[in-house]
Amino acid sequence: MNENRYPTARDLATAPWRTSTRSQTSNCVEVAPLRTGPAAVALRDSKDRGGPVLLFNRAGWLGFITGAKNGQFDLN
């Protein structure tokens, strides 16, 4: 992947996706570190692997993780 472009569909298809060992069978997301470019991390729904992907730079990913740990995105 080139440092000056966002990942292509092919880049995302071959990315090393992983699911948390704490994920539930019907409620999972997958994350993949990206090697270069402005996006450092990709996130997708494990039930829709061909669907939309969220791309985060390093600071955005750290903010997302912090917010998730603090309950910022809880629906209750």
C-alpha positions in Angstrom: 0.0 0.0 0.0 1.3 3.5 -0.9 1.7 6.0 2.0 -0.2 8.7 0.1 -3.5 6.8 -0.6 -6.3 5.2 1.3 -6.6 1.4 1.2 -8.3 -0.2 -1.8 -10.8 -3.0 -1.7 -8.0 -5.4 -2.5 -5.9 -4.0 0.4 -8.8 -4.5 2.8 -9.6 -8.0 1.5 -6.0 -9.1 2.2 -5.6 -7.2 5.5 -5.0 -9.4 8.6 -8.5 -9.1 10.1 -9.0 -10.4 13.6 -12.0 -10.8 16.0 -11.7 -10.3 19.7 -11.7 -13.5 21.8 -14.3 -11.8 23.9 -16.7 -11.2 21.0 -20.1 -12.9 21.1 -21.2 -15.0 18.2 -23.9 -12.6 17.0 -22.3 -9.3 18.0 -18.8 -9.1 16.6 -16.5 -6.6 14.9 -13.2 -7.3 13.2 -10.2 -5.0 13.3 -7.2 -5.0 11.0 -4.0 -2.9 11.3 -3.0 -1.2 8.1 0.6 -1.0 7.2 0.8 2.4 5.5 -1.2 5.4 4.3 -3.3 7.9 6.3 -5.5 5.2 7.8 -3.8 3.0 10.5 -6.7 0.7 11.5 -9.8 -0.7 9.7 -12.9 -1.8 11.5 -15.9 -3.8 10.0 -18.9 -5.9 11.0 -18.0 -9.6 11.0 -21.5 -10.5 9.8 -21.0 -8.2 6.7 -17.4 -8.6 5.6 -18.1 -7.1 2.2 -19.9 -4.2 3.7 -18.7 -0.8 4.9 -15.4 -0.4 6.7 -14.5 2.4 9.1 -10.9 3.7 8.7 -9.1 5.4 11.6 -5.8 7.2 11.9 -3.8 6.4 15.0 -5.2 9.3 17.1 -8.8 8.5 16.0 -8.4 4.8 16.9 -7.1 5.6 20.3 -10.0 8.0 20.8 -12.5 5.4 19.7 -11.0 2.7 22.0 -11.0 5.2 24.9 -14.7 6.1 24.3 -15.7 2.5 24.0 -14.0 1.6 27.3 -15.7 4.6 29.0 -19.2 3.6 27.7 -19.5 6.6 25.3 -21.2 4.4 22.6 -23.4 2.3 24.9 -27.0 2.3 23.7 -28.5 1.9 27.2 
